[in-house]
Every structure is written in C-alpha cells, then in structure tokens.
Amino acid sequence: PHGIIAAVGPCIAQRSYEVGPEFPEPFLSDDPDSAVFFAPAPRQDHYLFNLSGYVARQLAKLGILTVVRTPCDTFWEEGRFFSHRRAVRRGEPDYGLGLSAIVLER
C-alpha cells in the first residue's frame, strides 16, 4: 500500500479501556503476540486494552507503514470528545457520536 498514511484516534486510551477476562481470547487465538496490548487492570481477571496500539500494528501488518496515533483519551477528555463508556459509567441516558473519514487524493 504505497503512499497510504493512516491516522488512529482519537479513541479511548489503554488506561481507560478496562475489559473483562473473556475479551483477550479472540485476539490471542488469532495472534499470541497480541498479548502486548493487554495490561493487568486493578480489578482481578480484568485487563487494560491498548486499542490504538493494536490498530496501528494491524495496519503495519497490512503494509501501511506510516501510522499516526493521536495521544488523546476520549474517556477522560470530556470537553473535547463524546464517550459511550463514560456515559454508561455515569448512568447517562444518551451520548454523542464521533465521525471517521477517509480521504483519497489523486
């Protein structure tokens, strides 16, 4: 994929993305090296998932070598981003949505 530049994010950061014990299994079954994207969480048998790191590596495996990852955390940066996870944790009835885009230049 010559000439492709990918951007990942803004998205939830690893410190905010706690997942249950069943979540890593499909990733690890597909690629045991995916274990690097799961850190132990404070809760027993839970993990913190590095979503942007995982996506960046998947893009690199496809041959997309220029991947820019934003340092944002949509969970904590309430003034800048909507967050489904934040809204659910607070028991809020609604939340906003983000937008993704792909630009093709000739």
N, C-alpha and C positions, 0 to 999 in steps of 0.2 A: 504493500500500500504506500507507494512513493508519494510524497507531498501531503500526506494526511497529518493534520495536527488535531489532537483530541484534548478536550478540557473536561475534567471531572469535578463536579461540585457546582455550587455549594451543596453540601449534604451533611448529614449527621456525622459527627466525629466519633472516633473509637471510644473516647472517654464517656460518651453519652449513649452509645448503642449497646445496651445490655441485651443479651439473647439467652434463651433457655438452653437446657442441656441437649435437646434434640436438634437444634439449629445447625451446628457444625457438621453433622454426619454427612449430608449430601455433598458438601464441599470437600470433605476429607476423602470420601469414596471416589470422587472424581479425580482428585489430586491431593495426595497426602502432604505435599509441600504447602498446601493452603493453611496448615496449622499455624504458620507465622502470623496470620491475620486474626487469630483468636487469642486474647489475653485473659487471664483469670479475672473474674469480676469479684467485687466484695461479697456478693451472695454466693453461697456454696452451690457448686454444679452449674454456675452461670458463667457467661463469657462476655467480653467486650469485643465487638467485631469491627475491624478496620475496613469499612466499606470502600472508601476511596482508594486505599492501597490495593484491595482486591481487584477493583475495576481497572485500575492502572496496569496491574500485572496481566489481566486478561487481554487488554488492548495490546500490550507489548508482545504477548504470545501470538497475537494475530499479525504482528509485524509493524504495528503502529508505534514508532519509536519516540515520537515527540508527544508526550502526555503532560499536560499542565494540571496540577491538582490545587484547588483553592484551599486555603488554610481555614476556611470558615467552619463553624459548627451551627447548623440550623436549629439545634435544640436550645442552645444557650443564648444565641444572638437574636433575642426576641424582637428587638427594634428593627431588625433587618429582614428576618425570614419567618415564614409560616413553618409550623412543625406539627404534624399529626401526632407524633409521640408525646410532645409537650402538652398538647390539648387533651389527649386521653389521660395522661397522668394527673392533670388538673381536674378532670371530670367536666371539661368544657363541651358543650353540645355541638360545636362547629369549629372549623379551622379553615384557613385559606389553602390554596394550592400553588405550587411553583410551576414554572414553564421551562421546557427544554427546547433547544433549537439546534438544527444542523444547517450549516452554511456551505454551499457548494460554489466555488469560484472557478471561472474558466480562464 
